[in-house]
Amino acid sequence: MKQLAEKKLADERWRLASIIEGTNVGTWEWNYQTGETVFNEIWARIVGYTLEELMPVNIETWSSRVHPDDLKLADE
C-alpha cells in the first residue's frame, strides 16, 4: 500500500514538472508561516534575470519586482 502511494506521488510530481516545463511557466512559492520561498528559473527569466543572479531568494525578491498595483492587490 505504501509503495503504491509513493509511486502515485512520484507520478504526480513528474506530471506537474512536465506541465510546468512544457508550458514554460514561471512559478514561485511562499510559505507565509516559515518565510521559505522557491522560485524557478523561468520566473527569473520572466523578470529579466537568472535565478543565480537573484540568489539568495526571499519574498523581497518577488515584492521588489512586482508592479506596484499588483503589490497593492496582493497585500489586500
C-alpha positions as MATLAB code, in Angstrom:
seq = 'MKQLAEKKLADERWRLASIIEGTNVGTWEWNYQTGETVFNEIWARIVGYTLEELMPVNIETWSSRVHPDDLKLADE';
ca = [
       0.000    0.000    0.000;
       2.795    2.441    0.955;
       4.740    1.654   -2.225;
       1.648    2.299   -4.344;
       1.087    5.660   -2.646;
       4.750    6.602   -3.166;
       4.527    5.633   -6.855;
       1.376    7.710   -7.307;
       3.047   10.672   -5.623;
       6.147   10.323   -7.808;
       3.935   10.126  -10.904;
       2.048   13.259   -9.865;
       5.287   15.146   -9.263;
       6.596   14.070  -12.668;
       3.359   15.212  -14.363;
       3.444   18.577  -12.600;
       7.100   19.124  -13.505;
       6.342   18.190  -17.121;
       3.416   20.621  -17.263;
       5.494   23.455  -15.811;
       8.351   22.768  -18.216;
       6.094   22.182  -21.230;
       4.109   25.373  -20.728;
       7.214   27.443  -19.960;
       5.546   28.941  -16.910;
       7.332   30.821  -14.177;
       6.473   29.715  -10.668;
       7.153   30.893   -7.178;
       6.001   29.640   -3.823;
       5.944   31.360   -0.472;
       5.346   29.634    2.828;
       3.947   32.544    4.799;
       4.485   30.788    8.133;
       8.152   29.918    7.633;
       9.129   32.625    5.151;
      10.580   29.999    2.805;
      10.379   30.855   -0.893;
      11.042   28.818   -4.015;
      11.375   30.365   -7.473;
      12.026   28.560  -10.726;
      14.449   29.604  -13.458;
      11.630   30.537  -15.830;
      10.218   33.045  -13.329;
      13.666   34.587  -13.034;
      13.924   34.893  -16.826;
      10.461   36.491  -16.986;
      11.664   39.284  -14.695;
      14.921   39.655  -16.617;
      17.435   37.700  -14.532;
      18.843   34.250  -13.989;
      17.943   32.533  -10.764;
      21.612   32.654   -9.807;
      21.629   36.455  -10.161;
      18.704   36.705   -7.738;
      20.236   34.500   -5.037;
      19.572   34.362   -2.198;
      15.837   34.488   -2.879;
      13.188   35.513   -0.385;
       9.823   37.242   -0.501;
      11.593   40.564   -1.118;
      12.881   39.044   -4.372;
       9.272   38.911   -5.519;
       7.880   42.077   -3.930;
      10.696   44.275   -5.239;
       9.903   43.212   -8.820;
       6.122   43.141   -8.830;
       4.143   46.050  -10.301;
       3.017   48.448   -7.540;
      -0.660   47.993   -8.463;
      -0.281   44.224   -8.240;
       1.556   44.508   -4.936;
      -1.321   46.526   -3.503;
      -3.799   43.854   -4.601;
      -1.611   41.096   -3.187;
      -1.369   42.884    0.153;
      -5.155   43.151    0.347;
];
